[in-house]
Amino acid sequence: MLEATAPGTAREPDLSSLDGTTAVGPSAAVPPAAPGAAGTAQPRTEPTQPVPARRPVLSARAARLAGLLMFAGFVAAVLIEPAPDGPQPVLPVWVDLIATATLVALLGCWAALAAGRRSGLRLGAVAGVGLVGQVALCPALDHHVLAGWWWVQLAVGVGIAALSIGLLARTRA
């Protein structure tokens, strides 16, 4: 029991053990355990390293929102494109392959993201790069003359690629 010496202060009583030694505190009556003795916990000697922060999981809602943004951007890019200058040019087959692969990647991206799947982001990155390539090829193949709408389409393609790559880098499966 504690003895009061002054208001607000306390003094510990003199605790004596049976063998005549004086104990100073509650742990003084217990002899220290031998190093490595069974049942004793040894302090860790290895340095503690900070635990790296884990990336958050992409929620289904965020995946759907990303898919909606990509879809809206693509629709806006298609709507602002004017009719071709002059007759429709005959494009090389490799340009058609790029266009087809980009569209298939976009469709797969939208389907996967609508289902809340992170795997749609990989397809979105491929589709964004494909869109940037198509937009860059448009004036190079005399399909259109460079104008303000071209910059908007380029921004949409870069935005789709950046959104997909950014979400892939910042989230985990």
C-alpha positions as semicolon CSV with decimal commas, in nm:
position;residue;x (nm);y (nm);z (nm)
1;M;0,000;0,000;0,000
2;L;0,123;0,350;-0,075
3;E;0,182;0,595;0,205
4;A;0,087;0,954;0,144
5;T;0,357;1,207;0,230
6;A;0,208;1,526;0,096
7;P;-0,108;1,611;-0,090
8;G;-0,080;1,476;-0,445
9;T;0,240;1,273;-0,382
10;A;0,294;0,915;-0,273
11;R;0,587;0,714;-0,140
12;E;0,639;0,343;-0,200
13;P;0,668;0,133;0,115
14;D;0,981;-0,063;0,199
15;L;0,931;-0,409;0,057
16;S;1,148;-0,675;0,213
17;S;1,168;-1,028;0,084
18;L;1,186;-1,336;0,301
19;D;1,563;-1,376;0,260
20;G;1,636;-1,031;0,400
21;T;1,714;-0,846;0,076
22;T;1,539;-0,522;0,011
23;A;1,330;-0,498;-0,304
24;V;1,301;-0,165;-0,479
25;G;1,008;-0,227;-0,712
26;P;0,768;-0,494;-0,824
27;S;1,019;-0,658;-1,058
28;A;1,312;-0,648;-0,814
29;A;1,194;-0,957;-0,622
30;V;1,211;-1,167;-0,940
31;P;1,567;-1,273;-1,029
32;P;1,670;-1,214;-1,391
33;A;1,650;-1,517;-1,620
34;A;1,963;-1,666;-1,767
35;P;2,022;-1,570;-2,132
36;G;1,871;-1,827;-2,366
37;A;1,668;-1,992;-2,088
38;A;1,353;-2,170;-2,199
39;G;1,040;-1,960;-2,184
40;T;1,216;-1,624;-2,184
41;A;1,172;-1,383;-2,469
42;Q;1,492;-1,239;-2,607
43;P;1,484;-0,888;-2,749
44;R;1,519;-0,862;-3,125
45;T;1,863;-0,747;-3,228
46;E;1,794;-0,708;-3,599
47;P;1,725;-0,355;-3,718
48;T;1,365;-0,279;-3,795
49;Q;1,302;-0,159;-4,147
50;P;1,000;0,047;-4,240
51;V;0,725;-0,157;-4,398
52;P;0,667;-0,035;-4,755
53;A;0,323;0,106;-4,813
54;R;0,099;-0,128;-5,007
55;R;-0,077;0,008;-5,311
56;P;-0,454;0,016;-5,278
57;V;-0,676;-0,226;-5,465
58;L;-0,869;-0,080;-5,758
59;S;-1,233;-0,088;-5,655
60;A;-1,501;-0,199;-5,897
61;R;-1,655;0,148;-5,877
62;A;-1,326;0,315;-5,972
63;A;-1,279;0,068;-6,258
64;R;-1,625;0,144;-6,392
65;L;-1,565;0,517;-6,361
66;A;-1,236;0,485;-6,552
67;G;-1,413;0,287;-6,824
68;L;-1,686;0,550;-6,845
69;L;-1,429;0,829;-6,877
70;M;-1,246;0,641;-7,154
71;F;-1,572;0,572;-7,337
72;A;-1,685;0,934;-7,312
73;G;-1,345;1,056;-7,435
74;F;-1,350;0,821;-7,733
75;V;-1,704;0,921;-7,829
76;A;-1,612;1,291;-7,803
77;A;-1,303;1,236;-8,019
78;V;-1,508;1,061;-8,287
79;L;-1,781;1,325;-8,283
80;I;-1,546;1,619;-8,339
81;E;-1,363;1,460;-8,633
82;P;-1,466;1,630;-8,958
83;A;-1,518;1,459;-9,290
84;P;-1,196;1,372;-9,475
85;D;-1,040;1,628;-9,707
86;G;-1,117;1,524;-10,062
87;P;-1,186;1,165;-10,157
88;Q;-1,142;0,894;-9,897
89;P;-0,775;0,789;-9,920
90;V;-0,682;0,426;-9,966
91;L;-0,493;0,343;-9,649
92;P;-0,220;0,080;-9,631
93;V;-0,318;-0,249;-9,471
94;W;-0,094;-0,189;-9,167
95;V;-0,294;0,126;-9,083
96;D;-0,614;-0,078;-9,093
97;L;-0,452;-0,337;-8,866
98;I;-0,360;-0,066;-8,615
99;A;-0,716;0,074;-8,629
100;T;-0,873;-0,270;-8,585
101;A;-0,641;-0,368;-8,297
102;T;-0,710;-0,035;-8,126
103;L;-1,085;-0,077;-8,154
104;V;-1,072;-0,437;-8,027
105;A;-0,855;-0,325;-7,734
106;L;-1,101;-0,044;-7,655
107;L;-1,398;-0,280;-7,662
108;G;-1,218;-0,529;-7,439
109;C;-1,109;-0,249;-7,208
110;W;-1,463;-0,118;-7,169
111;A;-1,606;-0,465;-7,113
112;A;-1,348;-0,554;-6,847
113;L;-1,375;-0,220;-6,668
114;A;-1,757;-0,234;-6,678
115;A;-1,727;-0,569;-6,499
116;G;-1,502;-0,402;-6,240
117;R;-1,187;-0,586;-6,352
118;R;-0,844;-0,421;-6,327
119;S;-0,726;-0,618;-6,631
120;G;-0,914;-0,370;-6,850
121;L;-0,647;-0,111;-6,768
122;R;-0,384;-0,303;-6,966
123;L;-0,612;-0,304;-7,268
124;G;-0,683;0,064;-7,208
125;A;-0,311;0,142;-7,218
126;V;-0,276;-0,046;-7,547
127;A;-0,581;0,128;-7,688
128;G;-0,457;0,472;-7,578
129;V;-0,124;0,418;-7,750
130;G;-0,309;0,294;-8,060
131;L;-0,529;0,604;-8,061
132;V;-0,225;0,831;-8,036
133;G;-0,072;0,645;-8,331
134;Q;-0,389;0,678;-8,537
135;V;-0,420;1,048;-8,460
136;A;-0,057;1,105;-8,556
137;L;-0,101;0,913;-8,882
138;C;-0,412;1,104;-8,985
139;P;-0,238;1,415;-9,127
140;A;0,064;1,210;-9,234
141;L;-0,153;1,003;-9,469
142;D;-0,339;1,309;-9,604
143;H;-0,661;1,195;-9,443
144;H;-0,716;1,533;-9,274
145;V;-0,544;1,867;-9,249
146;L;-0,409;1,954;-8,907
147;A;-0,660;2,166;-8,713
148;G;-0,784;2,232;-8,360
149;W;-0,992;1,915;-8,339
150;W;-0,676;1,713;-8,407
151;W;-0,524;1,840;-8,083
152;V;-0,837;1,739;-7,893
153;Q;-0,818;1,389;-8,039
154;L;-0,451;1,369;-7,949
155;A;-0,531;1,480;-7,593
156;V;-0,803;1,212;-7,567
157;G;-0,563;0,940;-7,684
158;V;-0,292;1,055;-7,443
159;G;-0,552;1,085;-7,166
160;I;-0,676;0,729;-7,214
161;A;-0,320;0,596;-7,212
162;A;-0,220;0,809;-6,912
163;L;-0,531;0,716;-6,711
164;S;-0,476;0,345;-6,773
165;I;-0,102;0,350;-6,705
166;G;-0,148;0,574;-6,400
167;L;-0,410;0,348;-6,244
168;L;-0,201;0,041;-6,321
169;A;0,098;0,199;-6,145
170;R;-0,097;0,321;-5,840
171;T;-0,312;0,016;-5,771
172;R;-0,259;-0,354;-5,721
173;A;-0,459;-0,657;-5,827
